[in-house]
Amino acid sequence: MNIEELIYGIKGRPGMFVKDKRLDYIKYFIAGFYCHGSVSKTAAAIDEHFSGQFHSWVREWITNNLGITFQGESGWYEYITFSTQNNEKAFDLFCKLTDEFFAEFHRS
């Protein structure tokens, strides 16, 4: 399983992966998944791409599409939660952004 497949599963049935549909829980679950792949040397190219590029891609998307700018560097979770009003909206934006991010990855 790669990160795209994992996130697809989380989006479809979040309760199977995390206790509550909260983006902070998902962030930590994804971090654990990536850590395992990195340590065991089983991380796929898409896993490495997501880990290295998703945060800056999200920042750029939010700036270009929502007009929100950020001071300093942060991670994708912080960018998304800063740009939304509650957990449900943060989860929905995460789903939208991962769909677009992975679509771009497959086109290139």
C-alpha positions as CSV (number, residue, x, y, z in Angstrom):
1,M,0.0,0.0,0.0
2,N,1.3,3.5,-0.9
3,I,0.3,6.8,0.6
4,E,-2.3,7.5,-2.1
5,E,-4.0,4.2,-1.4
6,L,-3.9,4.9,2.3
7,I,-5.4,8.3,2.0
8,Y,-8.1,7.0,-0.4
9,G,-9.0,4.5,2.3
10,I,-9.0,7.1,5.1
11,K,-11.3,9.3,3.0
12,G,-13.7,6.5,2.3
13,R,-13.9,5.2,5.9
14,P,-12.0,7.4,8.3
15,G,-13.3,5.4,11.4
16,M,-11.3,2.4,10.3
17,F,-8.1,4.3,10.6
18,V,-8.6,6.9,13.3
19,K,-10.9,7.3,16.2
20,D,-12.6,10.5,15.1
21,K,-12.7,12.3,11.7
22,R,-10.1,14.8,12.8
23,L,-7.3,16.0,10.6
24,D,-4.8,16.0,13.4
25,Y,-5.4,12.3,13.9
26,I,-5.0,11.7,10.2
27,K,-1.8,13.7,10.2
28,Y,-0.2,11.5,12.9
29,F,-1.4,8.3,11.2
30,I,0.1,9.4,7.9
31,A,3.4,10.3,9.7
32,G,3.5,6.8,11.2
33,F,2.8,5.3,7.9
34,Y,5.6,7.3,6.3
35,C,8.0,6.6,9.1
36,H,7.5,2.9,8.7
37,G,8.1,3.0,5.0
38,S,11.2,5.1,5.5
39,V,12.7,2.9,8.2
40,S,11.8,-0.4,6.5
41,K,13.0,1.0,3.1
42,T,9.6,0.2,1.5
43,A,8.5,3.7,0.8
44,A,7.2,4.1,-2.8
45,A,8.1,7.0,-5.1
46,I,4.7,8.5,-4.5
47,D,5.2,8.3,-0.7
48,E,8.5,10.2,-1.0
49,H,6.9,12.8,-3.3
50,F,4.0,13.3,-0.9
51,S,6.3,13.6,2.1
52,G,8.6,16.1,0.4
53,Q,6.2,18.2,-1.7
54,F,2.7,18.1,-0.3
55,H,3.2,20.9,2.3
56,S,4.6,23.4,-0.2
57,W,2.0,22.4,-2.8
58,V,-0.8,23.0,-0.3
59,R,0.7,26.4,0.7
60,E,0.8,27.5,-3.0
61,W,-2.7,26.1,-3.7
62,I,-4.2,28.0,-0.7
63,T,-2.4,31.2,-1.6
64,N,-3.5,31.0,-5.3
65,N,-7.1,29.8,-4.6
66,L,-8.1,31.2,-1.3
67,G,-5.9,34.3,-1.2
68,I,-4.4,33.4,2.2
69,T,-0.8,34.1,2.7
70,F,1.4,32.7,5.4
71,Q,4.4,34.0,7.4
72,G,7.1,31.4,7.7
73,E,7.1,27.8,6.7
74,S,4.8,25.2,8.2
75,G,3.3,21.8,7.3
76,W,0.3,20.9,5.2
77,Y,-1.8,20.3,8.4
78,E,-1.2,23.8,9.7
79,Y,-1.9,25.4,6.3
80,I,-5.2,23.5,6.0
81,T,-6.4,24.1,9.5
82,F,-5.5,27.8,9.4
83,S,-7.5,28.1,6.2
84,T,-10.7,26.4,7.5
85,Q,-13.1,27.0,10.3
86,N,-13.6,23.6,11.8
87,N,-12.5,19.9,11.6
88,E,-15.1,19.0,9.0
89,K,-14.1,21.7,6.6
90,A,-10.4,20.9,7.2
91,F,-11.1,17.2,6.4
92,D,-13.0,18.1,3.3
93,L,-10.3,20.5,2.1
94,F,-7.6,17.8,2.8
95,C,-9.6,15.4,0.6
96,K,-9.9,17.9,-2.2
97,L,-6.3,18.8,-2.1
98,T,-5.0,15.2,-2.0
99,D,-7.2,14.4,-5.0
100,E,-5.7,17.2,-7.0
101,F,-2.1,16.6,-5.7
102,F,-2.2,12.9,-6.7
103,A,-3.8,13.7,-10.1
104,E,-0.9,16.1,-10.8
105,F,1.6,13.5,-9.7
106,H,0.1,11.0,-12.2
107,R,0.1,13.5,-15.1
108,S,3.8,14.3,-14.7
